[in-house]
């Protein structure tokens, strides 16, 4: 009689022991539906300690899974539907559990069959006191063995994964050592860089050519220009173990521009420098060709294009995303992103730790968006397009936002950096804001702000309550003006400017920047019979207006001595303009429609004796 039929007749403890033999490692349903097939297989003929028997175990596993699948397919009707699903699940479960260790399946089934036969035999022989004790002991052993079996099966996958990890680690060590062996000759004396150093060649290519290069398309000898002195020998640095190339006297001789898109100008066309080199390893057995691209560059032919080209490079460097297609950048960015870029550029260009404050950024936002809001948070969700940044002119002006901002950085960098670092330049305020700040201050309080009407201009706004007006605005100074006479000396000439906003004495702030002239004896004579002149800044319109208000006893800048570091020190003078330079409304700021070039030419074209004030010295 089949063992499984007899096992189903067990009762009491024997039945419980038999049920304990099964679990997730081998479901009892599989034993039931495949009992005849299981008992007909030669499980005992397989030597569990012989690895060569693994093939037989695999065949038994495959046979078991196939029998389960056949059994599942033969199930029909409502009752057979659930059984079909369950048997299919068991087939997959056994396949996944024992696929890597089929010998464990053989061990498990042999253990089950052995214990079933023992329980059936003991039940047939009857129970005795000694037999009951033996059965109890046997049951304990069975439970222990069953627990060990389940634990072993659970940890079997971990053990297999650990073996695979060990094998992978060994493979990695071998590969790593081989990589070190190959890389060792690539630098230093083993490559003989001192005897035959590699040479780097620099060429300029267009944006489209850069795209083709990254797609591995054939672009050899396809360049957009000719660079002189474009080859350089790489140098090996023993201390750092690196190679580098320093190009000296490299210049662009010729450039070939591509067709521009839409409103794109020449200063928006991007190029890149392609660096190429070639070296060999192992006696020319291995030859390597290496190349890399620089950041985008813009080619200009005149200094007037510099600020627009800088805008293109700034926008690209600030907003390009990693892994982009050359040289794609977003057409719009959020205002906070642009603020961060402008602040970084400002500090780097002016070389100052004093960056743009929250108030400065509000002023810039008002200028860019033509808005009156004084809260920076109101602009956080607003976007700035490239056209707004440096293609479209600001409302009512003939320049773009970037051109105005670049002019501010230029004049600060060249002439006003110490004053900006000292906090003596307020800068980013408009005319009305300047008047609002000065209205409650004493006469003689002044501030410096960047001109709205002239790129790179800075103007002085001060309070002096005369019969004519309360607030005065001087025509903006530019880089050209400061090349003739510094800001500090100009302020020193104007004695009626007393306090730097809000309440700092002018000489306390600016005296260290006054330009001293060596003292000379009062009896010193001019060389070769010439009388030495002085250059001083005067504002005739203010002198006459303030004299009318204060009376003839008042002392003004053309009567008071210049700032000095010794008695009777002399300073360079700024050319005096005897003609009024104010508008009809009494405002010293340039009118929006003023032709600046014509005005400068007019001033320069006047006779020399009207631009200089000689002061004879005895």
Beta strands, then each sheet from edge to edge (+ up, - down):
strand 1: 199-206
strand 2: 225-228
strand 3: 231-233
strand 4: 235-237
strand 5: 242-244
strand 6: 251-255
strand 7: 271-281
strand 8: 286-293
strand 9: 332-334
strand 10: 383-385
strand 11: 445-450
strand 12: 458-463
strand 13: 471-473
strand 14: 499-500
strand 15: 504-505
sheet 1: 3+ 1- 7+ 8-
sheet 2: 2+ 6-
sheet 3: 4+ 5-
sheet 4: 9+ 10-
sheet 5: 13+ 12- 11+ 14+ 15-
end
